[in-house]
Amino acid sequence: RDAVGAEIIYLVLSHIAEIDKNASVTVTGSAIDGALTLTISALTPEASVLGGRRMGEIRALVDGASGTVETDEQVGAWSLTAHLDPPVPAPSPEETP
């Protein structure tokens, strides 16, 4: 989970930097009982450009970890929130047929 979270942060920051190197960026997150939630927000006049990006590789990364991605765009602000559910424990040997 930590590696996936770090990769999400790296990819989102790369997207933001491509559009506006001077954007004010905030990263917040929480990890509770194996679930991970990250929110990355950018204050930038280029928010509509960020809002128009598909973020395909980020969505693929989060989908591969059984998570969800939401983006939000408002005047001068853009954010992405990724949520990864806790990993499903592998069945114990007694539980497998």
Biopython code that builds the backbone (N, CA, C, O; Angstrom):
import numpy as np
from Bio.PDB.StructureBuilder import StructureBuilder

atoms = [
    (1, "ARG", "N", (0.822, -1.197, 0.000)),
    (1, "ARG", "CA", (0.000, 0.000, 0.000)),
    (1, "ARG", "C", (0.866, 1.260, 0.000)),
    (1, "ARG", "O", (0.562, 2.222, -0.705)),
    (2, "ASP", "N", (1.933, 1.256, 0.782)),
    (2, "ASP", "CA", (2.782, 2.445, 0.833)),
    (2, "ASP", "C", (3.391, 2.753, -0.536)),
    (2, "ASP", "O", (3.449, 3.911, -0.951)),
    (3, "ALA", "N", (3.844, 1.704, -1.236)),
    (3, "ALA", "CA", (4.454, 1.909, -2.551)),
    (3, "ALA", "C", (3.436, 2.442, -3.554)),
    (3, "ALA", "O", (3.761, 3.305, -4.369)),
    (4, "VAL", "N", (2.209, 1.935, -3.500)),
    (4, "VAL", "CA", (1.161, 2.417, -4.401)),
    (4, "VAL", "C", (0.836, 3.870, -4.076)),
    (4, "VAL", "O", (0.684, 4.687, -4.984)),
    (5, "GLY", "N", (0.727, 4.198, -2.804)),
    (5, "GLY", "CA", (0.462, 5.578, -2.405)),
    (5, "GLY", "C", (1.556, 6.520, -2.869)),
    (5, "GLY", "O", (1.267, 7.612, -3.359)),
    (6, "ALA", "N", (2.807, 6.113, -2.723)),
    (6, "ALA", "CA", (3.926, 6.945, -3.166)),
    (6, "ALA", "C", (3.895, 7.133, -4.677)),
    (6, "ALA", "O", (4.179, 8.226, -5.166)),
    (7, "GLU", "N", (3.563, 6.106, -5.408)),
    (7, "GLU", "CA", (3.481, 6.204, -6.870)),
    (7, "GLU", "C", (2.349, 7.133, -7.300)),
    (7, "GLU", "O", (2.506, 7.904, -8.246)),
    (8, "ILE", "N", (1.212, 7.064, -6.613)),
    (8, "ILE", "CA", (0.094, 7.967, -6.914)),
    (8, "ILE", "C", (0.532, 9.416, -6.710)),
    (8, "ILE", "O", (0.286, 10.268, -7.564)),
    (9, "ILE", "N", (1.178, 9.692, -5.584)),
    (9, "ILE", "CA", (1.639, 11.052, -5.309)),
    (9, "ILE", "C", (2.601, 11.517, -6.397)),
    (9, "ILE", "O", (2.471, 12.630, -6.908)),
    (10, "TYR", "N", (3.563, 10.673, -6.750)),
    (10, "TYR", "CA", (4.541, 11.023, -7.784)),
    (10, "TYR", "C", (3.855, 11.342, -9.114)),
    (10, "TYR", "O", (4.161, 12.353, -9.744)),
    (11, "LEU", "N", (2.932, 10.484, -9.539)),
    (11, "LEU", "CA", (2.260, 10.686, -10.824)),
    (11, "LEU", "C", (1.413, 11.957, -10.836)),
    (11, "LEU", "O", (1.436, 12.713, -11.807)),
    (12, "VAL", "N", (0.669, 12.189, -9.759)),
    (12, "VAL", "CA", (-0.177, 13.389, -9.712)),
    (12, "VAL", "C", (0.688, 14.649, -9.699)),
    (12, "VAL", "O", (0.393, 15.607, -10.413)),
    (13, "LEU", "N", (1.743, 14.656, -8.902)),
    (13, "LEU", "CA", (2.622, 15.826, -8.872)),
    (13, "LEU", "C", (3.268, 16.068, -10.237)),
    (13, "LEU", "O", (3.476, 17.215, -10.631)),
    (14, "SER", "N", (3.584, 14.992, -10.955)),
    (14, "SER", "CA", (4.135, 15.133, -12.306)),
    (14, "SER", "C", (3.125, 15.777, -13.238)),
    (14, "SER", "O", (3.480, 16.656, -14.024)),
    (15, "HIS", "N", (1.866, 15.350, -13.161)),
    (15, "HIS", "CA", (0.814, 15.950, -13.988)),
    (15, "HIS", "C", (0.674, 17.442, -13.686)),
    (15, "HIS", "O", (0.583, 18.263, -14.599)),
    (16, "ILE", "N", (0.660, 17.781, -12.407)),
    (16, "ILE", "CA", (0.504, 19.178, -12.017)),
    (16, "ILE", "C", (1.697, 19.998, -12.524)),
    (16, "ILE", "O", (1.510, 21.086, -13.069)),
    (17, "ALA", "N", (2.916, 19.486, -12.349)),
    (17, "ALA", "CA", (4.119, 20.214, -12.755)),
    (17, "ALA", "C", (4.177, 20.438, -14.265)),
    (17, "ALA", "O", (4.707, 21.453, -14.717)),
    (18, "GLU", "N", (3.640, 19.508, -15.049)),
    (18, "GLU", "CA", (3.605, 19.680, -16.501)),
    (18, "GLU", "C", (2.762, 20.884, -16.896)),
    (18, "GLU", "O", (3.041, 21.545, -17.896)),
    (19, "ILE", "N", (1.736, 21.163, -16.110)),
    (19, "ILE", "CA", (0.784, 22.227, -16.431)),
    (19, "ILE", "C", (1.184, 23.545, -15.773)),
    (19, "ILE", "O", (1.143, 24.594, -16.414)),
    (20, "ASP", "N", (1.570, 23.498, -14.501)),
    (20, "ASP", "CA", (1.863, 24.730, -13.755)),
    (20, "ASP", "C", (2.901, 24.436, -12.677)),
    (20, "ASP", "O", (2.575, 23.908, -11.614)),
    (21, "LYS", "N", (4.139, 24.781, -12.961)),
    (21, "LYS", "CA", (5.221, 24.535, -11.996)),
    (21, "LYS", "C", (5.096, 25.403, -10.744)),
    (21, "LYS", "O", (5.759, 25.135, -9.742)),
    (22, "ASN", "N", (4.263, 26.428, -10.787)),
    (22, "ASN", "CA", (4.103, 27.323, -9.644)),
    (22, "ASN", "C", (2.819, 27.075, -8.857)),
    (22, "ASN", "O", (2.465, 27.868, -7.984)),
    (23, "ALA", "N", (2.127, 25.991, -9.157)),
    (23, "ALA", "CA", (0.886, 25.680, -8.445)),
    (23, "ALA", "C", (1.176, 25.453, -6.965)),
    (23, "ALA", "O", (2.214, 24.899, -6.600)),
    (24, "SER", "N", (0.257, 25.883, -6.133)),
    (24, "SER", "CA", (0.345, 25.604, -4.706)),
    (24, "SER", "C", (-0.320, 24.250, -4.476)),
    (24, "SER", "O", (-1.505, 24.081, -4.762)),
    (25, "VAL", "N", (0.440, 23.291, -3.962)),
    (25, "VAL", "CA", (-0.042, 21.911, -3.852)),
    (25, "VAL", "C", (-0.117, 21.494, -2.387)),
    (25, "VAL", "O", (0.769, 21.804, -1.591)),
    (26, "THR", "N", (-1.185, 20.791, -2.050)),
    (26, "THR", "CA", (-1.361, 20.223, -0.718)),
    (26, "THR", "C", (-1.606, 18.729, -0.864)),
    (26, "THR", "O", (-2.411, 18.305, -1.694)),
    (27, "VAL", "N", (-0.917, 17.936, -0.064)),
    (27, "VAL", "CA", (-1.106, 16.481, -0.059)),
    (27, "VAL", "C", (-1.537, 16.088, 1.347)),
    (27, "VAL", "O", (-0.862, 16.406, 2.326)),
    (28, "THR", "N", (-2.667, 15.395, 1.439)),
    (28, "THR", "CA", (-3.119, 14.873, 2.728)),
    (28, "THR", "C", (-3.430, 13.397, 2.560)),
    (28, "THR", "O", (-3.717, 12.937, 1.455)),
    (29, "GLY", "N", (-3.375, 12.668, 3.639)),
    (29, "GLY", "CA", (-3.677, 11.251, 3.547)),
    (29, "GLY", "C", (-3.954, 10.641, 4.898)),
    (29, "GLY", "O", (-3.660, 11.214, 5.948)),
    (30, "SER", "N", (-4.529, 9.463, 4.834)),
    (30, "SER", "CA", (-4.762, 8.701, 6.054)),
    (30, "SER", "C", (-4.704, 7.219, 5.732)),
    (30, "SER", "O", (-5.050, 6.788, 4.631)),
    (31, "ALA", "N", (-4.269, 6.464, 6.696)),
    (31, "ALA", "CA", (-4.233, 5.009, 6.584)),
    (31, "ALA", "C", (-4.845, 4.449, 7.862)),
    (31, "ALA", "O", (-4.309, 4.629, 8.955)),
    (32, "ILE", "N", (-5.973, 3.769, 7.704)),
    (32, "ILE", "CA", (-6.675, 3.214, 8.851)),
    (32, "ILE", "C", (-7.051, 1.773, 8.530)),
    (32, "ILE", "O", (-7.707, 1.500, 7.525)),
    (33, "ASP", "N", (-6.633, 0.867, 9.385)),
    (33, "ASP", "CA", (-6.949, -0.562, 9.235)),
    (33, "ASP", "C", (-6.657, -1.076, 7.836)),
    (33, "ASP", "O", (-7.426, -1.869, 7.292)),
    (34, "GLY", "N", (-5.551, -0.631, 7.247)),
    (34, "GLY", "CA", (-5.146, -1.124, 5.937)),
    (34, "GLY", "C", (-5.718, -0.357, 4.763)),
    (34, "GLY", "O", (-5.254, -0.529, 3.636)),
    (35, "ALA", "N", (-6.719, 0.489, 4.996)),
    (35, "ALA", "CA", (-7.273, 1.316, 3.928)),
    (35, "ALA", "C", (-6.423, 2.586, 3.812)),
    (35, "ALA", "O", (-5.912, 3.091, 4.812)),
    (36, "LEU", "N", (-6.278, 3.090, 2.603)),
    (36, "LEU", "CA", (-5.472, 4.276, 2.359)),
    (36, "LEU", "C", (-6.287, 5.289, 1.569)),
    (36, "LEU", "O", (-6.907, 4.944, 0.563)),
    (37, "THR", "N", (-6.287, 6.530, 2.020)),
    (37, "THR", "CA", (-6.938, 7.609, 1.283)),
    (37, "THR", "C", (-5.937, 8.745, 1.120)),
    (37, "THR", "O", (-5.323, 9.188, 2.091)),
    (38, "LEU", "N", (-5.779, 9.211, -0.117)),
    (38, "LEU", "CA", (-4.899, 10.333, -0.431)),
    (38, "LEU", "C", (-5.701, 11.403, -1.145)),
    (38, "LEU", "O", (-6.504, 11.092, -2.024)),
    (39, "THR", "N", (-5.496, 12.651, -0.781)),
    (39, "THR", "CA", (-6.079, 13.765, -1.514)),
    (39, "THR", "C", (-4.954, 14.723, -1.859)),
    (39, "THR", "O", (-4.197, 15.157, -0.990)),
    (40, "ILE", "N", (-4.856, 15.045, -3.143)),
    (40, "ILE", "CA", (-3.849, 15.968, -3.628)),
    (40, "ILE", "C", (-4.595, 17.118, -4.282)),
    (40, "ILE", "O", (-5.366, 16.914, -5.220)),
    (41, "SER", "N", (-4.364, 18.328, -3.787)),
    (41, "SER", "CA", (-5.068, 19.512, -4.274)),
    (41, "SER", "C", (-4.068, 20.513, -4.828)),
    (41, "SER", "O", (-2.960, 20.653, -4.311)),
    (42, "ALA", "N", (-4.474, 21.212, -5.892)),
    (42, "ALA", "CA", (-3.622, 22.232, -6.492)),
    (42, "ALA", "C", (-4.421, 23.510, -6.686)),
    (42, "ALA", "O", (-5.510, 23.495, -7.262)),
    (43, "LEU", "N", (-3.871, 24.612, -6.202)),
    (43, "LEU", "CA", (-4.434, 25.923, -6.493)),
    (43, "LEU", "C", (-3.680, 26.454, -7.706)),
    (43, "LEU", "O", (-2.487, 26.745, -7.622)),
    (44, "THR", "N", (-4.370, 26.579, -8.826)),
    (44, "THR", "CA", (-3.737, 26.980, -10.074)),
    (44, "THR", "C", (-4.767, 27.572, -11.020)),
    (44, "THR", "O", (-5.912, 27.121, -11.051)),
    (45, "PRO", "N", (-4.374, 28.574, -11.790)),
    (45, "PRO", "CA", (-5.286, 29.092, -12.803)),
    (45, "PRO", "C", (-5.499, 28.082, -13.936)),
    (45, "PRO", "O", (-6.366, 28.279, -14.788)),
    (46, "GLU", "N", (-4.718, 27.015, -13.947)),
    (46, "GLU", "CA", (-4.822, 25.973, -14.977)),
    (46, "GLU", "C", (-5.678, 24.786, -14.506)),
    (46, "GLU", "O", (-5.555, 23.686, -15.045)),
    (47, "ALA", "N", (-6.528, 24.999, -13.522)),
    (47, "ALA", "CA", (-7.354, 23.915, -12.980)),
    (47, "ALA", "C", (-8.200, 23.247, -14.054)),
    (47, "ALA", "O", (-8.377, 22.029, -14.028)),
    (48, "SER", "N", (-8.725, 24.021, -14.999)),
    (48, "SER", "CA", (-9.566, 23.424, -16.041)),
    (48, "SER", "C", (-8.753, 22.506, -16.947)),
    (48, "SER", "O", (-9.285, 21.517, -17.451)),
    (49, "VAL", "N", (-7.468, 22.813, -17.166)),
    (49, "VAL", "CA", (-6.602, 21.941, -17.971)),
    (49, "VAL", "C", (-6.381, 20.628, -17.227)),
    (49, "VAL", "O", (-6.475, 19.553, -17.820)),
    (50, "LEU", "N", (-6.087, 20.711, -15.931)),
    (50, "LEU", "CA", (-5.929, 19.492, -15.134)),
    (50, "LEU", "C", (-7.225, 18.693, -15.121)),
    (50, "LEU", "O", (-7.203, 17.465, -15.204)),
    (51, "GLY", "N", (-8.351, 19.389, -15.016)),
    (51, "GLY", "CA", (-9.648, 18.715, -15.004)),
    (51, "GLY", "C", (-9.941, 17.992, -16.301)),
    (51, "GLY", "O", (-10.703, 17.025, -16.312)),
    (52, "GLY", "N", (-9.346, 18.446, -17.398)),
    (52, "GLY", "CA", (-9.558, 17.805, -18.692)),
    (52, "GLY", "C", (-8.682, 16.596, -18.937)),
    (52, "GLY", "O", (-8.891, 15.870, -19.909)),
    (53, "ARG", "N", (-7.718, 16.368, -18.085)),
    (53, "ARG", "CA", (-6.833, 15.206, -18.253)),
    (53, "ARG", "C", (-7.516, 13.941, -17.742)),
    (53, "ARG", "O", (-8.250, 13.967, -16.755)),
    (54, "ARG", "N", (-7.258, 12.842, -18.432)),
    (54, "ARG", "CA", (-7.892, 11.572, -18.055)),
    (54, "ARG", "C", (-7.229, 10.899, -16.860)),
    (54, "ARG", "O", (-7.879, 10.132, -16.149)),
    (55, "MET", "N", (-5.974, 11.164, -16.632)),
    (55, "MET", "CA", (-5.229, 10.550, -15.520)),
    (55, "MET", "C", (-5.242, 9.024, -15.639)),
    (55, "MET", "O", (-5.364, 8.311, -14.643)),
    (56, "GLY", "N", (-5.113, 8.539, -16.875)),
    (56, "GLY", "CA", (-5.241, 7.104, -17.156)),
    (56, "GLY", "C", (-4.319, 6.210, -16.358)),
    (56, "GLY", "O", (-4.758, 5.196, -15.814)),
    (57, "GLU", "N", (-3.021, 6.574, -16.275)),
    (57, "GLU", "CA", (-2.095, 5.689, -15.562)),
    (57, "GLU", "C", (-2.369, 5.690, -14.069)),
    (57, "GLU", "O", (-2.135, 4.688, -13.393)),
    (58, "ILE", "N", (-2.866, 6.811, -13.546)),
    (58, "ILE", "CA", (-3.216, 6.862, -12.127)),
    (58, "ILE", "C", (-4.449, 6.005, -11.878)),
    (58, "ILE", "O", (-4.495, 5.244, -10.911)),
    (59, "ARG", "N", (-5.440, 6.126, -12.741)),
    (59, "ARG", "CA", (-6.653, 5.312, -12.599)),
    (59, "ARG", "C", (-6.324, 3.828, -12.715)),
    (59, "ARG", "O", (-6.862, 3.015, -11.963)),
    (60, "ALA", "N", (-5.440, 3.466, -13.655)),
    (60, "ALA", "CA", (-5.061, 2.056, -13.817)),
    (60, "ALA", "C", (-4.353, 1.536, -12.569)),
    (60, "ALA", "O", (-4.612, 0.416, -12.128)),
    (61, "LEU", "N", (-3.468, 2.340, -12.005)),
    (61, "LEU", "CA", (-2.747, 1.948, -10.795)),
    (61, "LEU", "C", (-3.709, 1.717, -9.636)),
    (61, "LEU", "O", (-3.600, 0.719, -8.923)),
    (62, "VAL", "N", (-4.644, 2.630, -9.450)),
    (62, "VAL", "CA", (-5.609, 2.522, -8.349)),
    (62, "VAL", "C", (-6.591, 1.382, -8.607)),
    (62, "VAL", "O", (-6.921, 0.637, -7.685)),
    (63, "ASP", "N", (-7.063, 1.235, -9.846)),
    (63, "ASP", "CA", (-7.963, 0.124, -10.181)),
    (63, "ASP", "C", (-7.286, -1.220, -9.913)),
    (63, "ASP", "O", (-7.925, -2.156, -9.432)),
    (64, "GLY", "N", (-5.978, -1.313, -10.229)),
    (64, "GLY", "CA", (-5.235, -2.549, -9.993)),
    (64, "GLY", "C", (-5.126, -2.897, -8.523)),
    (64, "GLY", "O", (-4.906, -4.055, -8.169)),
    (65, "ALA", "N", (-5.278, -1.899, -7.668)),
    (65, "ALA", "CA", (-5.234, -2.121, -6.213)),
    (65, "ALA", "C", (-6.642, -2.123, -5.623)),
    (65, "ALA", "O", (-6.813, -1.948, -4.416)),
    (66, "SER", "N", (-7.655, -2.323, -6.480)),
    (66, "SER", "CA", (-9.063, -2.369, -6.068)),
    (66, "SER", "C", (-9.489, -1.091, -5.348)),
    (66, "SER", "O", (-10.140, -1.144, -4.305)),
    (67, "GLY", "N", (-9.121, 0.040, -5.905)),
    (67, "GLY", "CA", (-9.468, 1.312, -5.294)),
    (67, "GLY", "C", (-10.314, 2.176, -6.211)),
    (67, "GLY", "O", (-10.763, 1.732, -7.267)),
    (68, "THR", "N", (-10.525, 3.416, -5.794)),
    (68, "THR", "CA", (-11.313, 4.372, -6.569)),
    (68, "THR", "C", (-10.556, 5.694, -6.670)),
    (68, "THR", "O", (-9.736, 6.029, -5.815)),
    (69, "VAL", "N", (-10.853, 6.434, -7.740)),
    (69, "VAL", "CA", (-10.267, 7.756, -7.952)),
    (69, "VAL", "C", (-11.391, 8.724, -8.269)),
    (69, "VAL", "O", (-12.277, 8.429, -9.072)),
    (70, "GLU", "N", (-11.346, 9.881, -7.632)),
    (70, "GLU", "CA", (-12.301, 10.952, -7.932)),
    (70, "GLU", "C", (-11.508, 12.231, -8.145)),
    (70, "GLU", "O", (-10.537, 12.496, -7.437)),
    (71, "THR", "N", (-11.929, 13.018, -9.121)),
    (71, "THR", "CA", (-11.319, 14.328, -9.307)),
    (71, "THR", "C", (-12.394, 15.389, -9.160)),
    (71, "THR", "O", (-13.577, 15.137, -9.384)),
    (72, "ASP", "N", (-11.960, 16.569, -8.782)),
    (72, "ASP", "CA", (-12.883, 17.694, -8.614)),
    (72, "ASP", "C", (-12.199, 18.937, -9.151)),
    (72, "ASP", "O", (-11.021, 19.177, -8.886)),
    (73, "GLU", "N", (-12.946, 19.718, -9.903)),
    (73, "GLU", "CA", (-12.409, 20.949, -10.463)),
    (73, "GLU", "C", (-13.343, 22.095, -10.128)),
    (73, "GLU", "O", (-14.556, 22.012, -10.322)),
    (74, "GLN", "N", (-12.754, 23.161, -9.621)),
    (74, "GLN", "CA", (-13.491, 24.392, -9.363)),
    (74, "GLN", "C", (-12.636, 25.528, -9.885)),
    (74, "GLN", "O", (-11.487, 25.308, -10.268)),
    (75, "VAL", "N", (-13.160, 26.712, -9.907)),
    (75, "VAL", "CA", (-12.400, 27.852, -10.404)),
    (75, "VAL", "C", (-11.108, 27.999, -9.601)),
    (75, "VAL", "O", (-11.135, 28.252, -8.396)),
    (76, "GLY", "N", (-9.988, 27.835, -10.284)),
    (76, "GLY", "CA", (-8.700, 28.015, -9.631)),
    (76, "GLY", "C", (-8.250, 26.888, -8.731)),
    (76, "GLY", "O", (-7.227, 27.016, -8.060)),
    (77, "ALA", "N", (-8.988, 25.777, -8.694)),
    (77, "ALA", "CA", (-8.605, 24.664, -7.821)),
    (77, "ALA", "C", (-8.959, 23.335, -8.470)),
    (77, "ALA", "O", (-9.979, 23.204, -9.148)),
    (78, "TRP", "N", (-8.100, 22.362, -8.248)),
    (78, "TRP", "CA", (-8.307, 21.010, -8.767)),
    (78, "TRP", "C", (-7.841, 20.046, -7.695)),
    (78, "TRP", "O", (-6.871, 20.320, -6.989)),
    (79, "SER", "N", (-8.529, 18.913, -7.567)),
    (79, "SER", "CA", (-8.082, 17.913, -6.598)),
    (79, "SER", "C", (-8.343, 16.507, -7.118)),
    (79, "SER", "O", (-9.229, 16.275, -7.941)),
    (80, "LEU", "N", (-7.547, 15.587, -6.613)),
    (80, "LEU", "CA", (-7.706, 14.167, -6.904)),
    (80, "LEU", "C", (-7.700, 13.443, -5.572)),
    (80, "LEU", "O", (-6.835, 13.680, -4.729)),
    (81, "THR", "N", (-8.671, 12.557, -5.388)),
    (81, "THR", "CA", (-8.731, 11.728, -4.189)),
    (81, "THR", "C", (-8.691, 10.268, -4.614)),
    (81, "THR", "O", (-9.497, 9.827, -5.434)),
    (82, "ALA", "N", (-7.757, 9.531, -4.054)),
    (82, "ALA", "CA", (-7.641, 8.094, -4.316)),
    (82, "ALA", "C", (-7.905, 7.360, -3.015)),
    (82, "ALA", "O", (-7.388, 7.734, -1.962)),
    (83, "HIS", "N", (-8.707, 6.320, -3.093)),
    (83, "HIS", "CA", (-9.009, 5.504, -1.918)),
    (83, "HIS", "C", (-8.717, 4.050, -2.260)),
    (83, "HIS", "O", (-9.228, 3.523, -3.248)),
    (84, "LEU", "N", (-7.902, 3.413, -1.449)),
    (84, "LEU", "CA", (-7.583, 1.998, -1.604)),
    (84, "LEU", "C", (-8.148, 1.256, -0.406)),
    (84, "LEU", "O", (-7.837, 1.576, 0.742)),
    (85, "ASP", "N", (-8.977, 0.270, -0.682)),
    (85, "ASP", "CA", (-9.543, -0.545, 0.393)),
    (85, "ASP", "C", (-8.453, -1.406, 1.017)),
    (85, "ASP", "O", (-7.412, -1.629, 0.398)),
    (86, "PRO", "N", (-8.677, -1.892, 2.229)),
    (86, "PRO", "CA", (-7.685, -2.773, 2.846)),
    (86, "PRO", "C", (-7.513, -4.036, 2.003)),
    (86, "PRO", "O", (-8.468, -4.508, 1.386)),
    (87, "PRO", "N", (-6.307, -4.576, 1.976)),
    (87, "PRO", "CA", (-6.102, -5.817, 1.220)),
    (87, "PRO", "C", (-6.933, -6.952, 1.813)),
    (87, "PRO", "O", (-7.144, -7.028, 3.024)),
    (88, "VAL", "N", (-7.392, -7.817, 0.939)),
    (88, "VAL", "CA", (-8.160, -8.982, 1.379)),
    (88, "VAL", "C", (-7.156, -10.040, 1.822)),
    (88, "VAL", "O", (-6.265, -10.407, 1.056)),
    (89, "PRO", "N", (-7.293, -10.533, 3.050)),
    (89, "PRO", "CA", (-6.332, -11.527, 3.520)),
    (89, "PRO", "C", (-6.451, -12.825, 2.718)),
    (89, "PRO", "O", (-7.542, -13.229, 2.316)),
    (90, "ALA", "N", (-5.312, -13.461, 2.499)),
    (90, "ALA", "CA", (-5.304, -14.747, 1.802)),
    (90, "ALA", "C", (-5.948, -15.792, 2.710)),
    (90, "ALA", "O", (-5.803, -15.739, 3.931)),
    (91, "PRO", "N", (-6.664, -16.749, 2.098)),
    (91, "PRO", "CA", (-7.274, -17.783, 2.940)),
    (91, "PRO", "C", (-6.193, -18.633, 3.619)),
    (91, "PRO", "O", (-5.141, -18.907, 3.040)),
    (92, "SER", "N", (-6.476, -19.034, 4.840)),
    (92, "SER", "CA", (-5.531, -19.884, 5.558)),
    (92, "SER", "C", (-5.571, -21.289, 4.949)),
    (92, "SER", "O", (-6.564, -21.662, 4.324)),
    (93, "PRO", "N", (-4.512, -22.064, 5.125)),
    (93, "PRO", "CA", (-4.484, -23.407, 4.534)),
    (93, "PRO", "C", (-5.668, -24.279, 4.940)),
    (93, "PRO", "O", (-6.105, -25.132, 4.168)),
    (94, "GLU", "N", (-6.194, -24.067, 6.158)),
    (94, "GLU", "CA", (-7.344, -24.872, 6.614)),
    (94, "GLU", "C", (-8.598, -24.532, 5.813)),
    (94, "GLU", "O", (-9.497, -25.364, 5.684)),
    (95, "GLU", "N", (-8.663, -23.307, 5.272)),
    (95, "GLU", "CA", (-9.861, -22.864, 4.564)),
    (95, "GLU", "C", (-9.879, -23.261, 3.100)),
    (95, "GLU", "O", (-10.934, -23.225, 2.466)),
    (96, "THR", "N", (-8.726, -23.641, 2.548)),
    (96, "THR", "CA", (-8.675, -24.019, 1.136)),
    (96, "THR", "C", (-9.018, -25.492, 0.970)),
    (96, "THR", "O", (-8.595, -26.331, 1.766)),
    (97, "PRO", "N", (-9.785, -25.799, -0.063)),
    (97, "PRO", "CA", (-10.190, -27.214, -0.246)),
    (97, "PRO", "C", (-9.066, -28.082, -0.691)),
    (97, "PRO", "O", (-9.253, -29.283, -0.884)),
]
sb = StructureBuilder()
sb.init_structure("model")
sb.init_model(0)
sb.init_chain("A")
sb.init_seg("    ")
for serial, (resi, resn, name, xyz) in enumerate(atoms, 1):
    if name == "N":
        sb.init_residue(resn, " ", resi, " ")
    sb.init_atom(name, np.array(xyz, "f"), 0.0, 1.0, " ", f" {name:<3s}", serial, name[0])
structure = sb.get_structure()
